[in-house]
Amino acid sequence: MAKTSMSQRKTMGRVMHEYAHGELKSGPRGKGGKVKSRRQAIAIALEEAGASKYESKAKNRRNLARSKVKEATGRTAQQESEGKARVGARGKRESSRAMGGQNAKTNAKTTTRRSPRRQGARRA
């Protein structure tokens, strides 16, 4: 098995954290119930991180990309339970007011980012 990358190790660490806190669920959208077996948790961690030796390279790449999107949008069990907007907040807790975060900025403006294509259309 090849050496895992830093992003793969972070994803595996997040999944094992979810398992340790009883938040890891199996099956599609967690319909299979809580994971009780450590071996199953490790298998899920390797699959989510795209480091499984039982999957093809393309499938591993796809699994890692899916996990990274999930982490970036705050849809992991760890982020939902701890109120984090994303994994890997440096120094202090990053969270939004909507998620009930403790140190969320109260006077922050909510602005929507426009794609460069839309900005050009708007200027013309």
Long-range contacts (C-beta under 8 A, 24 or more apart in sequence): 1-51, 1-53, 2-51, 4-49, 4-51, 7-49, 7-64, 7-68, 8-49, 8-50, 8-51, 8-64, 9-49, 10-87, 10-88, 11-45, 11-48, 11-49, 11-50, 11-64, 11-67, 11-68, 11-71, 12-45, 12-46, 12-48, 12-49, 12-51, 14-71, 14-76, 14-78, 14-87, 15-41, 15-44, 15-45, 15-48, 15-49, 16-41, 16-42, 16-45, 17-78, 18-76, 18-77, 18-78, 19-44, 19-45, 21-78, 21-81, 23-77, 23-78, 23-81, 24-77, 25-77, 30-77, 74-99
